[in-house]
Structures are given as C-alpha cells and as structure tokens.
C-alpha cells in the first residue's frame, strides 16, 4: 500500500548516521521495551566494537561499527555508527509473503507480528530484502521476531492529570511527542533519531541535505527503496559503503500480486475451456465411432482388464524400503521432540532447505497425475488409459507425503487452522496451501472407483457417480472464494463448474470422471505456477538466469515435461522389476507429449531471457555452469532422444530421454531454492551461514520416498492397478 493510498499519516523515524555516537542507548532501550534477553557475544577483530554481529530473535535493533579510510580524519580513519532495524516498508514483502496475516502492516506504517496466527513457514525471512525477520531457532515453537516500530507504545493512554492537576493541551501534546514514540527514539541522547509523520520527516531530511550539501550525500535512503519505507536514513558517505543493499525502487510485491490476483479468473476460464475441449472431442469421437460402426455405444476397446499384481511383497528390496521408512519415522519423531533448530541445519540465512527442495521437486514430478488425467479424459487419448490408474495412485501418494514434509517444515504447525480463518491479500504460500490440499481430495476421488469396484461396493460407487461432479463444483468455488474474497468471482465459478457438473453428469454406470479430470488440471495448473510465484518476492536473491516475472509460467510448463517423463520411467521400472511387457507404443506416445511440452518450456524460457537481456551472460561464471548443465539435462539431450521417433521407440534411448528430462527439472528446482540463491543472512547481511542438510532432514525425505514406493507396490498387489497380462508372459 503506497503512502498516498491511505489518509492515515505514516509514522516515520529518521536516522541521521552523521549524528550517531555509537552509545547503543537505542539498542538497550529496544531490548528493555521488548523484553529481549541479552546475547552471548565476544570481540571480533573484523567487526570492531560491533556486538552482536547481526539482528536475531533477541536483538531487534543493532548499532553497526564502520571504519572508513579518510586522509583528513585523525589516524586516517573516519568512524561511523549505523542503526539497523526493520525499515517498515510501505508495501512490505514480508506481509505479502505471509499466508496467515501474522505479519500485518498497520495503516500508520508499523509492520506488526501476531504469533497466534503464525504457522512458522519462515517465508518472510527470505522475502525481506534487508534480512530483518528472524526465527527463534532455540525454541520448540519457533516464532518470528522483528522490530514493530514500537507500535504497542502508541496504545499508552495520555494521562488526563498529573499530581491532581489536569494536563493542559500543550502538556498532553508533549507527552505524545516525547513518551509515545519508539523506545529507541526516546533513548537517543545525540538527536540522531527523529520521529514524526513521513511527509514532515522527508522535508526535514531534504532540508538538512540542502543546508549542508558538503555533509550529506544527496540520497534519503528509504524514500523510494522497495516502494518507500517508514524508516529513512541520512549519511555522509554513499550507503553502499555502509553495507546498505541497492534495492530496486519498485515494491517487491508488485509482480507477485499480479500473479496471485490472476488465479481466480484463470480458474474460471480454464475450467470452461477444458469443458469445451472435452465436449468437442467427445462428440467428434462419437461421430467417428458411429460412422465406422466399430464400437457399440458406451463401450471403449481401449479399456483393458485390470488385475492385482501376483508378486511376493517382502522382497529384499522392500525390506530395504521398510528400514528406510523406520528411519524416516524416527527422524520425524525427533523433529517434533527436539524442534526445528535441534534437528535441522536451517538458520536465518537458510530459512528453507532440503525439505522445500524436496517439496518443489516432488510436486513437479508428480504432475504426471494431472497430465495423464487431462490427456486421457479431456483430450480423449483413450489409447493411454492403461497408464491412468498407476499415475493417479502415484500422484495421490506423492501429494499426501508432500503434506507430511510441509508439516515437518512448519515451526508452528498446530496453527494450520489459521489458513482457513485469514485472508491475505496476495500470498503465494496461501494459494499453494489451499490448492494442494484440495487437489489431494480430488486425487482421492479420482482413485476411489478402483477399490470400490474391486470390493463390490456398488452403492458407494453410485454415490460417487452422482456426487463427484458436485464436489468438484464445491471445491473449486471454495478455492476461488478463498483466493479472491470476491462474490462476483465466486458466483461465476459456481455457475461455470455447476453447469459443467450438470452437463457431464453420469448417465451410465461406466461414466467418465471428467469433472475430476478438469479439476485436477485446473488446480494443478494453479499450484504448479504459484510455486514459481513464491520466488517472485526474491529478485535480489535469485540469479537472473532463474528469476523472472514469468516464473509461474515456467514452473507450470516444466512440471508437465517432468510429470509425463516420470510416468514413462515408472512404467518402465514396473516392467523391469515385475517382468511385465514394455508397452512401447503407448510409452512412445507419452514420450512425444513429453517432447513437445519440453520444447515449449525451453523455447518460452530462452525467449523470456532474451527479451530481458539476460541470455548474453547466462553461461558465464559458476552460475553459468549450473545453467548450462540444466539446459543440457532439460533441453538438448532429452529433446534429441524423445524428438526422433526411431529413438523414442527403443526402450534404452526412451529411458534415457525420460530420465534426463526429469533430472533437468529436478536440477532446476534445486538451483532455484539453493544453488542459484545469493543469501546474505540477517541484517546487516555480513555473516551469512552455510548449509548442509542434517541427518534428520535426509531421514524424513528418504523415508517418505521409500514409503511412496512401498505403498505403491502394495497397492499394485492388493488392487487392480495394472493391466492384466497373459499368464506366463515375461
């Protein structure tokens, strides 16, 4: 929210670095008012008298010490002291990131924090360009901590009398000016801090520069940085020399807001388009079938007979999986017994680590579930029907276990209900949370007919036939309402999806789950793209080879290529492991789809980089090597192997092509979260921590992968998941 967008004056503090004497009175007053404990510190040569080194959950305000060469100064050095604290942006990235409004910008400027709403996702730590929010890593319930501009001091009532004498209007005004101000401002003995309304403070700052141009650089830091802040700085030297980052003038949430606000209309439009495509292709298929008289009405020769897998369960491989699952359970128990700080190597620099990589990778490669459903039902590729059940079960298991990882990664997971109570304006995390949650239920509904038919639960199957479409209309409408809080969008979603549910209602026992397929494609499109939106708030951290305002589109396109490629790999793995036939014609068709989706993704990404002028330097330096490896894995090799028909119809080259395409997207997500990130740590961003996943982080991740593989194999043995093959076939 810009300053002009509200009639409430913005409270602002001016920090005049030239006047600071480094007494740390502000630092002490801040600790006293906010009841923060002291920190164990030690003298560090490179920091001089600065202690502690950075902001933390115990230190909201910090005086940094600077020695600058100056031939005219005594000893050839010029000393400056700088107050570091939250700048309280007019359009805060941390507030835009927060999925539960635990961080909230008050109308008069302060960015406050409500721990009762916080789920501990720590998105705010990475979103802030200055590295202000920090977490209580030594707590079993780690909350976020930051300066609140002493917004709570403003709640102090102005006394009406003192010593039995009523206060005059002047005395009341003096009380507000000298008492109801931030603790740091009140404590400063050197007049380095001034508090007031932003317009007034800006005038004061510019008047000082005009009056003494030899004393100040002509720059009020915070006037325009990140769209403007409620804390402004004056300095006698360029701010870069004091370690202030060069922050873009555009508000950080500007791009992400566009992406998130586009979701509700996109859901409605995509649902309608998919419904139209299905109706057209279904009618065309019926016309062709009727004209050729090759297929009786209501039947489909592409529907094979399915049967449970007749294989021993407790094989040596599955025993290894069980051991890994036990290790995962122990790691999960340790995570909640010892806390995030006690079981991970996460920090205020690496607030996200292996688990976020794990989630982004798994969600991307699990896209085969929605891609297969869309291909088979919406686009009427019934020749690929035999792959549908396995793809949906793998998607259901994958997304279910992704939620387990998300819960383990949250600092305050018991506050999850706040996702249903709060309505953030434009949080990608909020969108992803609801979209993934609803998509899991859609996957469950998609898979339900398999056990219902196998167990002979005809009554339950009839209920499913009747109400699955209605559930889709309800779920999508709920999602649109939660994202928009707009009754017009909500009504439009209800009308569109209710009409589709009625038009495609079950009229026969073997009805197609088209509404579930439409919901799967629609919801997956939204959350796959919004995973890219998560990083739109980080243009200062993510390298330009990866950061782009159209990251949501790139994430979506790459997920299709990865998901379809993984379906191919799973089918080939099942054939190899269980001695089944490799259906090379069907796999070749899927490979062709993977090729085109990969080509579209690569052309889009390279085209975007060219338009942004980033392609020329994309292959230089360490990041250039990472980018080249990614493009090779995710472009040149798989496009060659999957694009030539003679190669994709051979099992060896088909396997390699699908493997490289999958690994390319996996490597992309690893780059985005870790390898291509320039993380400087908490303010003043001089002490970034290193990161390597702990044994418990690996344990949970590997354990969940093992559980997915084991349960998939168990499902194949208990349910008719795979097409029936002739006895004795090898």
DRENLO-834651 format. One record per residue (C-alpha): y, x, z. Coordinates in steps of 0.5 Angstrom, whole numbers, plus 500, padded with zeros to 3 digits. Layout:
<pts>
YXZ;...
</pts>
This chain:
<pts>
500500500;507503498;512503503;516498498;510493498;512491506;518489509;516493516;519499516;515505516;515509523;515517521;515524524;519529521;516536523;521542522;517548521;523552522;525550529;517550532;517556537;509555538;509553545;504548544;507542548;505537543;498540543;497539550;501532550;497530545;490531549;493528555;495522552;489521548;484524554;481529550;477535553;479542552;475546548;472553549;476558545;476565544;482570541;480571534;484577530;485573523;488567527;492571532;494566537;492560534;487556538;482553537;481554529;481547527;482540528;476537532;474531535;477534541;483536538;488531534;494536534;494543533;499549532;497554527;500561527;502565521;504572520;508573513;511579510;518580511;522586510;528583513;525581519;523585525;517589524;517587517;513580519;516573519;513568524;512561523;508556527;506549524;504543527;497540524;495533525;494526521;499525516;498518516;498516508;502510505;496509501;490512505;484515502;480514509;482507509;480505502;473509503;471505510;466500509;468496515;475497516;474501522;480505519;486501518;493502516;498498520;504495517;509500520;505506518;500509523;492509521;488507527;481507528;476502531;470505534;467498535;467497527;465504525;458505522;458512522;458513515;463519515;465517508;472518511;471526512;470527505;475522502;481525506;485531502;487534508;481534512;483530518;478525521;472529525;466527528;463527535;457531533;455533540;454525542;448521541;453516538;458520534;465516533;470519528;476522532;483523529;491522531;493515531;501517531;500514538;500507535;498505542;504507546;508502542;505497546;508499552;513493554;520495555;522494562;527489564;529492570;529499574;530499582;532492582;538493576;537489570;537494564;543494559;541494552;543501551;538503556;533499553;534502546;534509550;527507553;524505546;527512543;525517548;519514551;516509546;515515541;509519539;507524545;508530541;515528539;517526547;514533549;517538544;523542547;525545541;527539537;522541531;520533531;524527530;521520530;524514526;524510520;522513514;528512510;532514515;528521516;528522509;535522509;535527515;530532511;534532505;541533508;538539512;536542505;543540502;546543508;542549509;539551502;538558504;534556510;529551507;525550501;527544496;521540498;520535503;512535504;509528504;515525501;510524494;504527496;498523495;503517494;507519500;505520508;508518514;509525517;514529513;515537513;520542512;519549511;523556510;517558505;513555500;508550503;502554499;504560504;502556510;496553507;498546505;494544499;497542493;496534493;497530487;503525487;498519485;495515491;488517492;485510492;489508485;483510481;477507486;481501487;481499479;473501479;472496485;476491483;473490476;466489480;467481481;469479474;464484471;458481475;460474472;461477465;455481465;450475467;453471462;452476456;445477459;443470459;446469452;442475449;435472452;436465450;438468443;432473443;427468446;429462440;428468435;421470438;419462438;421461431;418467428;411465432;412458430;413460422;407465422;402461427;400467430;401465437;400458441;406455444;407458451;402464450;403471449;398476446;402482450;400480457;394484458;389482464;390486470;386488476;386493482;384500481;377502483;378508486;377511493;383511498;382517503;382523498;384530499;391528496;392522500;390526507;396531505;401525504;399522511;400528514;407529511;408521513;407523520;411529520;417524517;416519523;416525528;423527524;425520524;424519532;427526533;433524529;435518534;432521540;437528539;442525535;445527528;448533531;442535534;437534528;441536522;446542520;451537518;458538520;466537519;465541513;459538510;459531513;454529508;448533506;441532504;440525505;446523501;443527495;436524497;439517496;443518490;437522486;432516488;437510487;438514480;431515478;429508481;433505476;426504472;425498475;431494473;431498466;424495465;425488467;431488463;427491457;421486458;424480459;432480457;430484450;424481450;420487449;413484451;409490448;411493454;409488459;404492462;408497465;413492469;409491475;408498477;415499475;418494480;413496485;416503485;423500485;421496491;418502495;424506493;430502495;426500501;426507503;433509501;435504506;431508511;434514510;441511510;440508517;438515519;444518516;449513520;452515526;452508529;447504525;447499530;454497528;451495521;453487522;460489521;458490514;458482514;464481518;469485515;472485508;475492506;480492500;476497495;471500499;465503494;461504500;461497502;460495495;454499494;451497501;451490499;449491492;443495494;441490500;441484495;437488490;432489495;431482496;431481488;425486487;421483493;422476489;420480482;414482485;412476489;408473484;403479484;400478491;401470490;397469484;391474487;391471493;391464490;397461494;398456489;403452493;407458495;407460487;410453485;416454491;417461488;417458481;422452483;427456487;427464485;433462480;437458485;436464490;439469484;445464484;446464491;445472492;450473486;455468488;455471495;456478493;462476488;465473494;464479499;467483494;473479492;474474497;477470491;475463491;476463483;471468482;466465487;466459483;466462477;460466479;457460482;458456476;455461471;449463475;447456477;448454469;443460467;438458473;438451470;438452463;432457464;428453470;421454470;418448465;411451465;406455470;407462466;415461467;418468466;422471471;428471467;433470472;431475477;431480471;438478470;440479477;436486477;440488471;447486474;446488481;443495479;449496474;454495479;451499485;449505480;456505477;459504484;455510487;460514482;466510485;464514491;467520489;473518485;476519492;475526491;478529485;481535490;474537492;469536486;470540480;473537473;466538470;463532474;469529477;472524472;476517473;470514469;465517473;462510475;460509467;457516467;453514473;450508470;448511463;445517466;441512471;438509465;435515462;433518469;429511470;426510464;424517464;421517471;417510468;414515463;412520468;409515473;405512467;402519465;401521472;397515473;393516467;391523469;390522476;385516476;382518469;386512465;388511458;394514456;398508452;401513448;404507443;408504449;410510452;413513445;417506445;419508452;421515450;425512444;429508449;430514454;432518448;438513446;440512453;440519454;444520447;449515449;450518456;451525453;456523448;460519453;460525458;462530453;467525450;470524456;471531458;474533451;479527452;481530459;482537456;476540461;471542456;474548454;473552461;467547462;462553461;466559465;464562472;459560477;460552476;460553468;453556469;451550473;454545468;450549462;443548466;445541467;447540460;440543458;436539462;439533461;441534454;439539449;431539451;430532452;433530446;429534442;423532445;424525445;428524439;423527434;417521433;412526432;413530438;414524443;407521440;404527443;402527451;404534452;411534449;412527451;411529458;416535458;421531455;421525460;421531466;427535463;431528462;429526470;430533472;437533469;440527472;437530479;441536478;447532476;447528483;445535487;451538483;456532485;454532492;453539494;453545489;460543485;464541491;469545494;469543501;474547506;473544512;477540517;485542517;488547517;482548512;481555513;474555517;469551512;462551515;456553511;450548510;442548509;438542511;435542517;427542518;428534521;432533514;427535510;422532514;425525513;426526506;419529504;416524509;419518505;417521498;410521501;410514504;412511497;407515493;401513498;403506499;404505491;397508491;395503496;398497492;394499486;388499490;389492493;393488488;392487480;398492479;395496473;392493466;384492466;380498462;373498460;368500464;366507463;373509460;375516462;
</pts>
